[in-house]
Protein backbone atom coordinates (compact mmCIF):
# COMPACT_ATOMS: atom_id res chain seq x y z
CA UNK A 1 0.00 0.00 0.00
CA UNK A 2 1.30 3.48 -0.75
CA UNK A 3 2.29 5.82 2.05
CA UNK A 4 -0.34 8.46 2.71
CA UNK A 5 0.40 12.16 2.50
CA UNK A 6 -1.81 13.88 5.04
CA UNK A 7 -3.29 17.14 3.84
CA UNK A 8 -6.45 18.92 5.05
CA UNK A 9 -7.61 17.42 8.31
CA UNK A 10 -11.35 16.90 8.91
CA UNK A 11 -11.89 17.48 12.62
CA UNK A 12 -14.40 15.35 14.42
CA UNK A 13 -14.05 12.61 11.81
CA UNK A 14 -11.47 10.34 10.35
CA UNK A 15 -11.28 11.41 6.72
CA UNK A 16 -8.45 13.49 5.31
CA UNK A 17 -8.05 14.74 1.76
CA UNK A 18 -4.75 13.36 0.55
CA UNK A 19 -2.23 12.76 -2.16
CA UNK A 20 -0.56 9.38 -1.83
CA UNK A 21 3.16 9.15 -2.45
CA UNK A 22 4.62 5.92 -3.74
CA UNK A 23 7.60 5.13 -1.53
CA UNK A 24 9.48 3.52 -4.40
CA UNK A 25 9.07 6.18 -7.06
CA UNK A 26 8.12 9.31 -5.14
CA UNK A 27 5.27 9.92 -7.59
CA UNK A 28 2.03 11.35 -6.27
CA UNK A 29 -1.58 10.60 -7.14
CA UNK A 30 -4.73 12.10 -5.72
CA UNK A 31 -6.87 10.02 -3.40
CA UNK A 32 -8.46 9.70 0.01
CA UNK A 33 -7.02 8.16 3.13
CA UNK A 34 -8.80 7.23 6.36
CA UNK A 35 -7.21 7.86 9.72
CA UNK A 36 -7.92 5.29 12.40
CA UNK A 37 -7.96 8.02 15.05
CA UNK A 38 -8.94 11.67 14.40
CA UNK A 39 -6.39 14.45 15.04
CA UNK A 40 -5.65 15.42 18.62
CA UNK A 41 -7.48 18.22 20.36
CA UNK A 42 -5.61 21.46 21.02
CA UNK A 43 -2.92 21.12 23.67
CA UNK A 44 -1.84 23.55 26.37
CA UNK A 45 1.47 23.90 28.25
CA UNK A 46 1.95 22.00 31.49
CA UNK A 47 1.06 23.88 34.63
CA UNK A 48 3.75 24.33 37.32
CA UNK A 49 1.92 21.72 39.42
CA UNK A 50 1.96 19.19 36.56
CA UNK A 51 5.62 19.86 35.90
CA UNK A 52 6.48 19.37 39.58
CA UNK A 53 4.55 16.08 39.67
CA UNK A 54 6.32 14.83 36.54
CA UNK A 55 9.74 15.63 38.00
CA UNK A 56 8.89 13.78 41.20
CA UNK A 57 7.13 10.74 39.71
CA UNK A 58 7.71 10.70 35.94
CA UNK A 59 5.12 11.80 33.41
CA UNK A 60 1.93 9.66 33.37
CA UNK A 61 1.89 7.42 30.31
CA UNK A 62 -0.53 8.36 27.52
CA UNK A 63 -3.12 6.04 26.00
CA UNK A 64 -1.24 3.94 23.42
CA UNK A 65 -1.83 4.49 19.72
CA UNK A 66 -4.50 2.25 18.21
CA UNK A 67 -1.88 0.95 15.77
CA UNK A 68 1.29 -0.69 17.06
CA UNK A 69 4.43 -1.63 15.11
CA UNK A 70 5.45 -5.23 14.72
CA UNK A 71 8.75 -6.12 16.37
CA UNK A 72 11.79 -6.25 14.11
CA UNK A 73 12.68 -9.93 14.34
CA UNK A 74 16.04 -9.32 12.68
CA UNK A 75 17.40 -7.52 15.75
CA UNK A 76 20.25 -9.36 17.43
CA UNK A 77 19.47 -11.46 20.50
CA UNK A 78 21.13 -10.37 23.70
CA UNK A 79 23.87 -12.71 24.84
CA UNK A 80 25.75 -11.63 27.98
CA UNK A 81 29.30 -10.90 26.88
CA UNK A 82 30.81 -11.07 30.35
CA UNK A 83 31.73 -14.53 31.51
CA UNK A 84 32.38 -13.01 34.92
CA UNK A 85 29.32 -11.79 36.79
CA UNK A 86 29.17 -8.00 36.84
CA UNK A 87 28.41 -6.29 40.12
CA UNK A 88 28.10 -2.79 41.45
CA UNK A 89 25.83 0.09 42.35
CA UNK A 90 25.10 2.71 39.74
CA UNK A 91 23.13 5.94 39.73
CA UNK A 92 21.47 7.27 36.59
CA UNK A 93 18.95 9.96 35.70
CA UNK A 94 16.11 10.25 33.18
CA UNK A 95 13.76 12.65 31.48
CA UNK A 96 10.29 12.59 33.00
CA UNK A 97 8.92 10.77 29.93
CA UNK A 98 11.64 8.09 30.19
CA UNK A 99 11.34 7.41 33.91
CA UNK A 100 9.07 4.42 33.32
CA UNK A 101 10.85 2.95 30.30
CA UNK A 102 14.35 3.31 31.78
CA UNK A 103 13.29 1.37 34.88
CA UNK A 104 11.75 -1.36 32.72
CA UNK A 105 14.98 -1.66 30.75
CA UNK A 106 17.01 -1.87 33.95
CA UNK A 107 14.71 -4.52 35.42
CA UNK A 108 15.16 -6.63 32.27
CA UNK A 109 18.93 -6.18 32.37
CA UNK A 110 19.21 -7.08 36.04
CA UNK A 111 17.70 -10.50 35.31
CA UNK A 112 20.99 -11.27 33.58
CA UNK A 113 23.12 -9.55 36.23
CA UNK A 114 21.38 -9.66 39.62
CA UNK A 115 24.51 -8.29 41.28
CA UNK A 116 24.12 -4.99 39.42
CA UNK A 117 21.90 -2.34 40.99
CA UNK A 118 21.05 0.74 38.93
CA UNK A 119 18.95 3.46 40.53
CA UNK A 120 17.04 6.04 38.47
CA UNK A 121 15.90 8.58 41.01
CA UNK A 122 13.97 11.87 40.78
CA UNK A 123 13.97 14.65 39.84
CA UNK A 124 13.11 13.39 36.36
CA UNK A 125 14.27 15.97 33.83
CA UNK A 126 16.78 15.40 31.06
CA UNK A 127 18.31 18.85 31.43
CA UNK A 128 18.95 18.29 35.14
CA UNK A 129 20.37 14.86 34.43
CA UNK A 130 22.76 16.26 31.84
CA UNK A 131 24.06 18.75 34.38
CA UNK A 132 24.54 15.97 36.94
CA UNK A 133 26.51 13.98 34.35
CA UNK A 134 28.77 17.00 33.87
CA UNK A 135 29.26 17.24 37.64
CA UNK A 136 30.17 13.56 37.80
CA UNK A 137 27.32 12.74 40.17
CA UNK A 138 25.69 10.08 37.96
CA UNK A 139 26.83 7.31 35.64
CA UNK A 140 24.35 7.79 32.80
CA UNK A 141 21.27 9.75 31.81
CA UNK A 142 18.32 8.67 29.65
CA UNK A 143 17.26 11.72 27.62
CA UNK A 144 14.26 12.03 25.33
CA UNK A 145 15.87 14.51 22.95
CA UNK A 146 19.21 15.67 21.64
CA UNK A 147 21.41 17.31 24.27
CA UNK A 148 21.48 21.08 24.26
CA UNK A 149 24.58 22.57 22.63
CA UNK A 150 25.30 24.24 25.98
CA UNK A 151 25.14 20.84 27.71
CA UNK A 152 27.62 19.37 25.24
CA UNK A 153 29.90 22.38 25.59
CA UNK A 154 29.67 22.23 29.38
CA UNK A 155 30.62 18.56 29.33
CA UNK A 156 33.50 19.25 26.94
CA UNK A 157 34.74 22.10 29.13
CA UNK A 158 34.71 19.79 32.16
CA UNK A 159 36.34 16.72 30.59
CA UNK A 160 37.97 17.77 27.33
CA UNK A 161 35.75 15.53 25.16
CA UNK A 162 32.06 15.13 24.29
CA UNK A 163 29.65 12.75 26.03
CA UNK A 164 28.86 9.43 24.38
CA UNK A 165 25.24 9.67 23.18
CA UNK A 166 23.68 6.44 21.90
CA UNK A 167 20.19 6.36 20.30
CA UNK A 168 18.26 3.66 22.20
CA UNK A 169 14.64 3.83 20.98
CA UNK A 170 12.38 5.62 18.59
CA UNK A 171 10.28 8.52 19.77
CA UNK A 172 6.50 8.32 19.65
CA UNK A 173 4.25 9.01 16.68
CA UNK A 174 2.15 11.87 18.07
CA UNK A 175 2.02 11.53 21.86
CA UNK A 176 2.07 14.91 23.58
CA UNK A 177 5.36 15.32 25.42
CA UNK A 178 6.70 11.89 24.45
CA UNK A 179 9.04 12.94 21.64
CA UNK A 180 6.46 13.03 18.85
CA UNK A 181 7.62 13.06 15.24
CA UNK A 182 7.91 16.45 13.56
CA UNK A 183 6.16 17.60 10.43
CA UNK A 184 6.47 20.58 8.11
CA UNK A 185 3.08 22.14 7.52
CA UNK A 186 1.62 24.61 5.04
CA UNK A 187 -1.80 26.16 4.61
CA UNK A 188 -4.40 23.65 3.42
CA UNK A 189 -4.86 25.60 0.16
CA UNK A 190 -1.16 25.53 -0.71
CA UNK A 191 -0.52 23.37 -3.83
CA UNK A 192 2.84 22.08 -2.50
CA UNK A 193 2.74 18.39 -1.43
CA UNK A 194 6.37 17.58 -0.70
CA UNK A 195 9.75 19.23 -0.08
CA UNK A 196 13.35 18.12 0.33
CA UNK A 197 15.73 19.05 3.14
CA UNK A 198 17.85 20.82 0.50
CA UNK A 199 14.90 23.07 -0.35
CA UNK A 200 14.04 23.63 3.31
CA UNK A 201 17.61 24.65 4.06
CA UNK A 202 17.41 27.26 1.29
CA UNK A 203 14.12 28.53 2.73
CA UNK A 204 14.99 28.56 6.42
CA UNK A 205 18.68 29.28 6.85
CA UNK A 206 21.22 32.02 6.31
CA UNK A 207 24.09 29.54 6.13
CA UNK A 208 22.64 27.29 3.38
CA UNK A 209 25.17 24.57 4.16
CA UNK A 210 23.56 22.30 1.57
CA UNK A 211 24.72 24.62 -1.20
CA UNK A 212 21.42 26.00 -2.50
CA UNK A 213 20.51 29.56 -3.41
CA UNK A 214 18.05 31.47 -1.18
CA UNK A 215 14.40 30.56 -1.70
CA UNK A 216 11.95 33.32 -0.72
CA UNK A 217 8.89 32.83 -2.96
CA UNK A 218 6.58 29.90 -3.66
CA UNK A 219 7.33 30.19 -7.38
CA UNK A 220 10.94 29.18 -6.67
CA UNK A 221 9.53 25.85 -5.47
CA UNK A 222 7.75 25.26 -8.76
CA UNK A 223 4.35 26.73 -7.88
CA UNK A 224 2.71 28.55 -10.79
CA UNK A 225 -0.20 30.93 -11.25
CA UNK A 226 -1.29 33.30 -8.51
CA UNK A 227 1.08 31.69 -5.98
CA UNK A 228 4.24 32.13 -8.03
CA UNK A 229 5.29 35.57 -6.76
CA UNK A 230 3.95 35.21 -3.22
CA UNK A 231 6.50 35.41 -0.39
CA UNK A 232 7.16 32.41 1.86
CA UNK A 233 6.26 33.28 5.44
CA UNK A 234 8.26 31.18 7.92
CA UNK A 235 6.84 30.18 11.30
CA UNK A 236 9.42 28.64 13.61
CA UNK A 237 10.26 28.24 17.28
CA UNK A 238 12.61 30.53 19.14
CA UNK A 239 15.95 28.89 20.04
CA UNK A 240 16.77 27.06 22.23
CA UNK A 241 13.96 24.48 21.99
CA UNK A 242 13.99 20.71 21.52
CA UNK A 243 11.86 20.95 18.36
CA UNK A 244 14.00 23.74 16.96
CA UNK A 245 17.28 21.99 17.70
CA UNK A 246 16.10 18.72 16.17
CA UNK A 247 15.07 20.42 12.89
CA UNK A 248 18.30 22.41 12.86
CA UNK A 249 20.39 19.23 13.30
CA UNK A 250 18.49 17.26 10.65
CA UNK A 251 17.96 19.98 8.04
CA UNK A 252 20.28 22.98 8.53
CA UNK A 253 23.41 21.23 9.86
CA UNK A 254 25.31 19.63 6.99
CA UNK A 255 28.82 18.37 6.24
CA UNK A 256 29.89 19.08 9.81
CA UNK A 257 28.73 22.71 9.70
CA UNK A 258 26.10 24.08 12.08
CA UNK A 259 23.22 25.86 10.37
CA UNK A 260 21.79 29.22 11.40
CA UNK A 261 18.18 30.33 11.06
CA UNK A 262 16.98 33.36 9.19
CA UNK A 263 16.49 35.97 11.94
CA UNK A 264 13.02 36.23 13.40
CA UNK A 265 11.54 39.05 15.42
CA UNK A 266 11.20 37.01 18.63
CA UNK A 267 14.95 36.35 18.66
CA UNK A 268 15.60 40.07 18.87
CA UNK A 269 17.83 40.10 15.80
CA UNK A 270 18.61 43.40 14.15
CA UNK A 271 17.21 43.71 11.61
CA UNK A 272 14.55 41.04 11.92
CA UNK A 273 13.40 39.40 8.69
CA UNK A 274 9.78 40.55 8.08
CA UNK A 275 8.90 37.17 6.58
CA UNK A 276 10.05 35.19 9.63
CA UNK A 277 8.03 34.79 12.83
CA UNK A 278 9.31 32.84 15.83
CA UNK A 279 6.93 31.45 18.41
CA UNK A 280 8.24 30.89 21.94
CA UNK A 281 6.67 27.41 22.06
CA UNK A 282 5.24 24.89 19.61
CA UNK A 283 1.61 25.26 20.69
CA UNK A 284 0.51 28.00 18.25
CA UNK A 285 2.40 27.03 15.09
CA UNK A 286 -0.46 25.11 13.43
CA UNK A 287 -2.85 28.00 14.13
CA UNK A 288 -0.40 30.51 12.64
CA UNK A 289 -0.02 28.44 9.47
CA UNK A 290 -3.76 27.79 9.12
CA UNK A 291 -4.40 31.55 9.26
CA UNK A 292 -1.74 32.50 6.68
CA UNK A 293 -2.05 31.13 3.12
CA UNK A 294 1.65 31.77 2.45
CA UNK A 295 3.10 30.29 5.64
CA UNK A 296 5.27 27.26 6.27
CA UNK A 297 6.18 25.97 9.71
CA UNK A 298 7.29 22.91 11.61
CA UNK A 299 5.54 21.35 14.56
CA UNK A 300 5.19 18.11 16.46
CA UNK A 301 2.55 15.75 15.10
CA UNK A 302 0.83 15.92 18.51
CA UNK A 303 0.22 19.63 17.92
CA UNK A 304 -1.44 19.39 14.48
CA UNK A 305 -4.76 20.69 15.78
CA UNK A 306 -5.81 22.84 12.80
CA UNK A 307 -6.75 22.02 9.16
CA UNK A 308 -3.27 22.28 7.66
CA UNK A 309 -1.37 20.27 5.07
CA UNK A 310 1.45 18.06 6.38
CA UNK A 311 4.15 17.58 3.76
CA UNK A 312 6.00 14.50 2.62
CA UNK A 313 9.75 14.97 3.03
CA UNK A 314 12.98 13.70 1.53
CA UNK A 315 16.65 14.42 2.09
CA UNK A 316 17.37 15.39 -1.52
CA UNK A 317 14.96 16.25 -4.33
CA UNK A 318 15.72 13.03 -6.21
CA UNK A 319 15.00 10.84 -3.18
CA UNK A 320 11.57 9.28 -2.50
CA UNK A 321 9.43 11.53 -0.30
CA UNK A 322 7.83 9.96 2.77
CA UNK A 323 4.86 11.33 4.70
CA UNK A 324 4.57 11.31 8.52
CA UNK A 325 2.06 8.46 8.66
CA UNK A 326 2.13 6.05 11.57
CA UNK A 327 3.58 3.26 9.44
CA UNK A 328 6.37 5.45 8.02
CA UNK A 329 7.34 6.81 11.44
CA UNK A 330 7.28 3.40 13.13
CA UNK A 331 9.36 1.95 10.28
CA UNK A 332 11.82 4.86 10.69
CA UNK A 333 11.69 5.79 7.00
CA UNK A 334 10.08 9.19 7.61
CA UNK A 335 13.03 11.65 7.76
CA UNK A 336 11.90 13.51 10.89
CA UNK A 337 11.20 10.46 13.06
CA UNK A 338 12.87 10.97 16.43
CA UNK A 339 14.97 8.91 18.83
CA UNK A 340 15.80 8.83 22.54
CA UNK A 341 19.34 8.67 23.90
CA UNK A 342 21.49 7.13 26.60
CA UNK A 343 24.29 9.56 27.51
CA UNK A 344 27.45 8.40 29.25
CA UNK A 345 30.96 9.57 30.08
CA UNK A 346 33.50 7.57 28.08
CA UNK A 347 37.06 8.82 28.17
CA UNK A 348 38.79 8.46 24.78
CA UNK A 349 41.35 5.69 24.78
CA UNK A 350 39.68 3.94 27.71
CA UNK A 351 37.06 1.21 27.70
CA UNK A 352 33.51 2.14 28.61
CA UNK A 353 32.46 0.96 32.06
CA UNK A 354 31.53 -2.74 31.51
CA UNK A 355 28.13 -2.43 33.21
CA UNK A 356 27.16 0.57 31.07
CA UNK A 357 28.42 -1.21 27.95
CA UNK A 358 26.37 -4.32 28.71
CA UNK A 359 23.29 -2.27 29.63
CA UNK A 360 23.51 -0.48 26.28
CA UNK A 361 23.97 -3.74 24.39
CA UNK A 362 20.90 -5.17 26.14
CA UNK A 363 18.77 -2.12 25.31
CA UNK A 364 19.75 -2.33 21.62
CA UNK A 365 18.97 -6.06 21.41
CA UNK A 366 15.74 -7.76 20.42
CA UNK A 367 14.97 -8.33 24.11
CA UNK A 368 15.62 -4.68 24.98
CA UNK A 369 13.48 -3.34 22.15
CA UNK A 370 10.73 -5.79 23.12
CA UNK A 371 10.53 -3.82 26.37
CA UNK A 372 9.82 -0.71 24.28
CA UNK A 373 7.13 -2.49 22.28
CA UNK A 374 5.44 -3.81 25.39
CA UNK A 375 5.27 -0.34 26.91
CA UNK A 376 3.50 0.73 23.67
CA UNK A 377 4.33 4.44 23.91
CA UNK A 378 7.72 4.83 22.28
CA UNK A 379 8.58 3.05 19.03
CA UNK A 380 11.13 0.20 18.96
CA UNK A 381 14.27 0.63 16.88
CA UNK A 382 14.46 -1.03 13.50
CA UNK A 383 17.47 -3.15 12.60
CA UNK A 384 19.25 -0.37 10.69
CA UNK A 385 18.90 1.97 13.66
CA UNK A 386 20.07 -0.63 16.19
CA UNK A 387 23.03 -1.48 13.95
CA UNK A 388 24.00 2.19 13.71
CA UNK A 389 23.81 2.57 17.50
CA UNK A 390 25.83 -0.61 18.04
CA UNK A 391 28.48 0.66 15.64
CA UNK A 392 28.58 3.95 17.53
CA UNK A 393 28.98 2.08 20.82
CA UNK A 394 31.76 -0.15 19.50
CA UNK A 395 33.64 2.53 17.58
CA UNK A 396 33.65 5.23 20.25
CA UNK A 397 37.27 6.39 20.70
N, C-alpha and C positions, 0 to 999 in steps of 0.2 A: 504494500500500500504506500502511496506517496506521502511525504511529510507535509503536514498542513501549515499553511501560512496564515496566521490569525490576522484578521483585519478588523472590521467594525464589530464591536461587541454588542450583543443584544442583551441588555440587563433584564433580569428576572426570568430569563429563559436559557436555553442551551445552544441556540443557533448562532453561528457567526458567519458573515459573508467572507469568503476566502478565495485566494488563489493558491493552488497546490503546487509545490515545487518538487520536481523529481530529484531525489538525492543523487542519482547517478549522472544526470545530464544538466541539472540546474535549470531546465526549462520550466516555464510556468503556464498553467492552464486555469481558466476560471472554474469555480465550482463552489460547493457548500460543504462545510464540515460541521459536525455536531460535537460539542463539548460535553463530556460526561458530567461535569460540575460547572455551574455558572460562575462568572468572575466574582472575585471577593468583594465584599462591601468595603466602603471607605475605611481606612485605618487612621488611628490617631497615635501620637507619641505616648510612650509610657509615662505614667505619673511618677513622681518621686517615691511614692509608697510602693508601686509595682517594681520600680528599679531596685529599691532596697530589699524587697522580698526576693527578687531574682538573684541578687548578689549573695544573700544568705542561704538560699535553698536551691538555686538553679531555676531556670525558667520553666514553667509548666509546659509539658509537651502538647503540641497541637493535635487535632484530630488528623489521622493519617490521610493521605490522598486516597481516593477511591481506587486508582490504578496503582500497582506496585511493580517494580522491575523484577524480572527473573534474575536469579543469581548467575554470575558468570562462572560456569563450571570449569573454565580453563585456568582459573586462578590456582596458584601453587598451594598444595597442602602445607600446613605448618608441621615441620619436624624439628624438635628441639635440637639445636646445634651443639649445646654444651653437654658433654658427657658428665662433667661434674655438676652437681646441683648448685644452682645459684642461690645466694642468700643475701639479705640486707634489707634495710629500711630506707625508703625513698619518699620524697615529698614533691608533689607536682601541683600545678594549678590548672584552671580551665576557664574558658568563657562560660557565661551562664547557660548558654544553649548547648554546651558540650559537657556540662556537669554529669548528666545522666549517662550519656554514651561513653564517656571516658571511664566511668566506674564499671560499666558493663564490660568494656574491653579488659580492664585490669582484673576483674573477677574471672574472665575466661583465661587470661594469661596465668593467673596464680594457680589454676588447676594443674598446670604443667610444673610450676615452681612454687610449691606451698611455703618454701622458706623465704620468699620475697614478699615484702609488704610495701605497697605503694599507696600513700594517702593522697587524696585530692580534696583539699579542705577549702571552705569559703575564706574570703569573699570570692565569688565566681565572676570574674571579669577579665577578659583577655589582656586588656591594657595593663591592669594591675599585675597580672601574672608575668607579662613581659618585663616589667620593671623589677619584679622579684628575681627573675632569671638574671638580669643584669647585676643585681646586688649579690648574686650567688646564694640566695636563700632557698632556692628550689632546684630540683634536678631536671624538670621538663615542664612545659606548659602546652596544653591543648588549646588552640586558638581557631576560632571560626572565621578567620579572614586573614588576608596578608598582613604582616607586621607593618606598623607605621614606619615611614622612613626615619623618623626621629628615634624610634625604638631600635632600629638596626644601627643607626649611627651611635646611639648611646651604648649599645653592646660593643660595637667596634672600638669606641673610645676606651671602654673598660678593659677589653681583652686583646685588642689588636687584630681581631678577625671577626667575621660575621657569624651569627648563630646558624646552626644547621636546621633548616626548615624542611620537613618532609610532608608532602600531601598524603593524607591518610584516609580520606573519604570524600565522596561528592558532597555538594551542598544539598539543599532541598530544591524542589521545583518552584513552589510559590508559597511556602510557609512564612508568615510574617515573623521576622526576627531570626529565622533559622537558615540564613545564608541562601536566600532565594536566588534563582538565576536572574540575569539582567537582560532587559530588552531595549532596543532602540525603537522609539515610537514617533509617529508623525500623525498629523491630523487625518481623520477618517476619509476626507475627500482628496487627499494627496494621491496622485497616480503612482508614486514610487512604491514598489513591492519589496525590493531587496537592495542592499548596499554591501560593499566590501570594507574591510578595515582600512585599506589604502585610501578609499574615498573618504571615510570618516576622519582619518588623520588629516586630510587636506581641508576638511570642513572645520574641524574642532581645534587644531593646534596652530601655534606660531612656529614651532620647530620643524614640522613636516619631515620627520625622520625617515618616513617611507619614500621620500623623493618626489612627491607629487606637487603640482602647482596649487595655489590657494583656490578653494571652491567657495563661492559666496552666493551664487544664485542657483535656483532649481534647474535652470536650463543647462548649466554645466554638468548636471547629472543625467542629461538626456531627455528631460521633460520638455515638451513642446507646447505650443498654443499660449493661452493666457498665463500659464505658470512660468514660461521660459525666463522672463526677466525679473521674476519676483525674488526678493532677498531671502536667504535662509536665516531664520531666527533660531538661535541655539538656546536651549534650556538645559542647564547643568546644575551641579551641586557644588557648593563652595568647598574648596579644600580646607583642612583635611577631612575626608569622609571615606568610610569603607567602600561605598559604591563608587565614588569618584576615583579612589586609588586603584580599584580593580580595573575600571575602564581605562585609566591612564596606562596601567601596566600591560594590558592586553592590546590596546589599540595605538596609543601614542608612543610608548617606549618601543624602540626598534634598533636592532644591531648594537645593543649595549648602550644606547643613548636614551636618556630620560626625556620624555616629551613634556611640553608646557602648553597649557590651555590658552586659547584666545582670552584676553582679559575681560572679565565681566564686572558689572557695577558693584555687586556685593563683595567682591574681593577688595575693592577700594583702589583698583589700578588707575593710573593716570596716564593717558586718558582711557576711560572705559569704552569698550566697543559697543556701539548702540544696538548691534544685532545679537548681543550675548547677554543672557540673564541668568544669574546664579541664584538658586534657592539655597537656603541654609540647611534644609533637610530634604528627603526624598518624597515627602508626603504630598506635595502639591504639583509635582512635575506633570502627571497625567492630566490634571485640570488645566494647567497652563497650555499644554499642547492641544488639548481638545478645543480651547478657546481661540487658538491662533492658527489659521489655515496654513501659514508658512513656517511653522515651528517644527523643530526636531529636538528630541530629548532622550535621555536614558533613565530607566527606572527599574526597580525590582519587579518581578512578575507578580509579587504579592500586592503591589501598589497600583496595578492596572485597574483602576476603578472608574474609568470614564471610557466612552466610545471612541477609542483611538485605534490606529493601525499599528500592529507590531511587526517589524520587518524581519525577513529572513536575512542572515548574515553569512559572509564568507571572509576568509583572510585576504585573498586576492580576487580580482574581478573574474579571472578565468576559473576559479575554484567553484565547486557546487555550493549553493547557498542553502543553509539549513535554518528552519524556523524554530522558535522556542516552544515546541510542543512537548508534552510530557515524555513521549517516547524518545525524542531527540536529546532532551536534557538527561534522561536517565541512561541513555546509551553513550553519553559524553561526546556526541558528534556536533552538538550545538556549540558555537565558538565561545559563548559567554556563560557556559556552565561553570559552576564554582566548586571549590574544594576547601576542605579544612586542613589544618596543619598540626603537626607535633614539632615543637621547637626545643632544641637541646643545645648544650654547650659542648662542642667537640673541638679540642685544640688541634690545629693542623700538625700532622706528623705523629700524632698519638691516636691509639685506638679509642673508639667510643666506649663508654662504660658498658660492660657486657650485658647488664640487666636492661639498659635502655636500648641496646642493639636488638636484643631478643624480643623485647616488648614491641619494637617497631616492626620486626619481621613477623611477629604474630598478627599484628593489626593488618598488615598488608596481605596476609594469607587468605585462603578461602574461608578458614574458620573465623578469622578476624572480621572479614567483610560480611560473613553471615550474621554477626552480631549487629552490624549496621542494618541489614535487611530485616532482621527480626524487630528492631526498634521501630522501623517503618516511618521514620521522619526524614533522616538524611538518606542519600542515595549511595549504594555501594560502588566502589571503584570497579571499572572494567579492566580487563587484562592489560591493555596498553598503558593505562594509568598506573596500575600496580607495578608493572615492569619498570616504568620510568621512575617511580619512587624508590624501588629496590635498587636501581642503578645509582640513583642519587645517594642512597644510604651507603652503598658499597664503594662508591668512587669518591666520597668526601675526603679531602686531603688530610 
